[in-house]
Structure formats: C-alpha cells, structure tokens
Amino acid sequence: MVVRLLHRAGVRSTHLHLVSLASVGLCVTLWVRAKTVDQEQRGNAERRALFVGLWPPTLWLIGDSLEGSQ
C-alpha cells in the first residue's frame, strides 16, 4: 500500500537509494559534530546521530520494494 502510494506520487527507487546514501553522510556529519560540542550536549548530539543512522536501511529497502513494483 505504501509502495503503491509512493509509486503514484512519482517517487522512484533511485530517489530512495540516493536519500539512503545521503542519510549515511548526515549521520557521519552529526556524529563528528557530536564530538565537538561540550560534554553537557554530547549525549543528545550522539543520540541524534544514532537516530539518523537508523534511516538508511529502511529507506534502501523501501527503494528496493519500489524497484520490484515497476
């Protein structure tokens, strides 16, 4: 159902694969930035990086599902 909606909206598997790779870059950027903030804010910054790090596999698999539905 979600895959069908995304397909109708014009989203293609390539789009989601690129967003997945971009989120890996965002995660690394946030992780490096977390090492530069003071100790009080470091925990939140690291959790934010880990949260974003959970996105790539999900986005990649949705992209694979879109690829199979074409």
Steps between C-alpha positions, in 0.01 A plus 500: 500500500774749595709391203204550267441850640865595458500365146190703411659809655791468258761374746734248341742251650798712397367791705478292815840341445657845467321625811623191683860576406453865592371401843822302558691821429271695733551242774880523470482879498284504813729250671811709427318811616403320821868464581551877478222612738546532874440209734150612604361489147703205373246234603217662308721557196613136498141376535398720208777347287396148597135578422592622151721192464189282517352657187724359220395133515133592513523741209711256297249218550207721405697592187551131425127443541428781257743347253318169519157660448585653162 
